[in-house]
Amino acid sequence: MELNLIVLASLGTLLLAVLPGALFLYSNLFKLRDPLTLWKAIGDSPLYFCRNWIFTTILGFINPYSRTLPLKILELDQGRVVATVKEKNSLRNPFNSIHAVALCLLAETVGGLAMFTKLGKKDRGILKGLKMEYYKKARGTLTAESGFQLERFAGKREVVSSVRILDADLVLVAVAELTWSLELKDE
């Protein structure tokens, strides 16, 4: 009987602690389109300590295929994203390294986040092409980094960005070249 009361009291306390954060998420975060605004909003919220998990979970709802990567965002700023992925069985190929398509997904996700931080509310961007160059087998923890520069223009245009993927020893594993079809509408 005493154990049940302790469990109920603990659950009640946990619920009271989590409820404000859940209400914050529901009322604010799911409405945001810009990844940088979302990243900063979580960082400024009572849930800042689990920002990476919340951000990647929301990213997984927006882009379900990205859920297959155990992505950890290290840096997300205007036009710049750095993220890591740890090797796991579901990412391996028959040659005991991380599969090439997993590297493509990592590059697309990191490059896309960097690109979307530079777009306005009415702007649109879609990946039109992806070219990968592989330099060595991908093993262990990988770090992907992308810097995206965008000069404002009116109308549609193709823009190329790149993503570098490094291993834990900072040796270059792969480079991705992403071609984006952008339509800028904001001033």
URFENVEN-V235001 format. One record per helix or strand of 2 or more residues. SS is the DSSP state (helix for helix, strand for strand). FROM is the first residue (numbers start at 1). LEN is the number of residues. If there is no record, write none. Layout:
# URFENVEN-V235001
ss={SS,SS}
from={FROM,FROM}
len={LEN,LEN}
This chain:
# URFENVEN-V235001
ss={helix,helix,helix,helix,helix,strand,strand,helix,helix,strand,strand,strand,strand}
from={2,29,35,48,64,71,80,89,100,124,141,155,172}
len={26,3,9,15,5,7,7,3,17,11,7,12,13}
